[in-house]
Amino acid sequence: MQDVRHDQWILSLPIGLGYTIDITQTLTALAAAGLPAGVEAFDRLRFDDGRTAFLATPDPTTTISDSDGAAGRVDDVILLPGGSEGGVLSLVRRYPDLVVVNGKRGRVWADGRQVSGTSMQREATPGWRTVFAIARSIVQHGGGTHAIADRIGLPFEEVRAAMPTLGAHVFHTPIGWEASDRLALVDWALAAYPGYGGVRTCWHRHDTIDEQADELIALGGVMSDRWAAHQSGVLVAPDRLTAFFAEHPNLAALGYEPASANDATVKVVIPQDTTVLGSAEGCCADDFITAHVLYEDSWVAANTDAVNGLRQLLHFRSDLAHDLRWHPNNNSSGNDGGVG
């Protein structure tokens, strides 16, 4: 081994020679994407057009910054073993010269976009975003199908088609839909929600979180994370901010610098679940979404306490809103609420 290390000049052997990876699926996915390549060395591929590619497996939860040497990388192929793609996909947006391959799922990204493979949409469970948005709306607001559609920002037909998925967990009344067990549906919407998905980028700027939140709100962002939980009255330090946008703002022009996930003051997410934007409560995502953002880092004790605080708040609001809807002075028996 030492002789090989001393004499080799093509390969860059890792300590202990590393571990082997079966890249058959990667080569198949590249060929399907119109980017056929062959193995040149243990960590190199060569495309038919002459380009070479280095095989890498970066931490999918970390955003590579220029200080990490990403600016000097060209024609890289990043191997994704599977699992979460969101963190790594932020690289595609920032470095369109990268080629990202998920061989397991047959997906290939190049030139800053997905060029081959199945969509990231959940084809197996169509309408899952709508189902969770409906559940969140019903336990907090009740109301008929038209009212729910208006509240979550989705077409009436889409909401009506997804409603049967909730089955016996909801029922309709003269004033609209209600949850059969409000607290149970709150807990289900919190625990079963599969996440907002999409693409995340991480940024840092030397200003207070409040100043950064105000600026991002003015740009049309929907705030979440500890900052939003604090706005809802949960006792947690408002020292982290996640901002949802329909389109990524130009943060570099605002003085932000790319950062790692641990050093970021702001994380910008372009969500796969667009109901996160449509069902926002003022400048903040609804508390269900904020609880999910916090739960993703639930190994931090403060975040666990914040999630529990949001859960208790959602239970209280659900009961209070239900009592107000059905108060005798609310003329609840004479309004059909748009049931349909």
Stockholm file with secondary structure:
# STOCKHOLM 1.0

chainA/1-340         MQDVRHDQWILSLPIGLGYTIDITQTLTALAAAGLPAGVEAFDRLRFDDGRTAFLATPDPTTTISDSDGAAGRVDDVILLPGGSEGGVLSLVRRYPDLVVVNGKRGRVWADGRQVSGTSMQREATPGWRTVFAIARSIVQHGGGTHAIADRIGLPFEEVRAAMPTLGAHVFHTPIGWEASDRLALVDWALAAYPGYGGVRTCWHRHDTIDEQADELIALGGVMSDRWAAHQSGVLVAPDRLTAFFAEHPNLAALGYEPASANDATVKVVIPQDTTVLGSAEGCCADDFITAHVLYEDSWVAANTDAVNGLRQLLHFRSDLAHDLRWHPNNNSSGNDGGVG
#=GR chainA/1-340 SS CHHHHHHCSSCCCCGGGCCCCCCHHHHHHHHHTTCCEEEEETTEEEETTSCEEEEECCCTTCCCCGGGTGGGCCSCEEECCSSCCHHHHHHHHHCTTCEEEETTTTEEEETTEEEESCCSSCTTSTTHHHHHHHHHHHHHHCCCHHHHHHHHTCCHHHHHHHGGGGGGGEEEETTEEEESSHHHHHHHHHHHCCCCCSEEEEEECSSCHHHHHHHHHHTTCEEESHHHHHHTTCCSCCCCEEEECSSCCCCGGGTCEECCTTTCSEEEEECSCTHHHHTCBTTBCCHHHHHHHHHTTTTSHHHHHHHHHHHHHHHHHHHHHHHHHTCGGGTGGGCCTTCC
#=GC SS_cons         CHHHHHHCSSCCCCGGGCCCCCCHHHHHHHHHTTCCEEEEETTEEEETTSCEEEEECCCTTCCCCGGGTGGGCCSCEEECCSSCCHHHHHHHHHCTTCEEEETTTTEEEETTEEEESCCSSCTTSTTHHHHHHHHHHHHHHCCCHHHHHHHHTCCHHHHHHHGGGGGGGEEEETTEEEESSHHHHHHHHHHHCCCCCSEEEEEECSSCHHHHHHHHHHTTCEEESHHHHHHTTCCSCCCCEEEECSSCCCCGGGTCEECCTTTCSEEEEECSCTHHHHTCBTTBCCHHHHHHHHHTTTTSHHHHHHHHHHHHHHHHHHHHHHHHHTCGGGTGGGCCTTCC
//
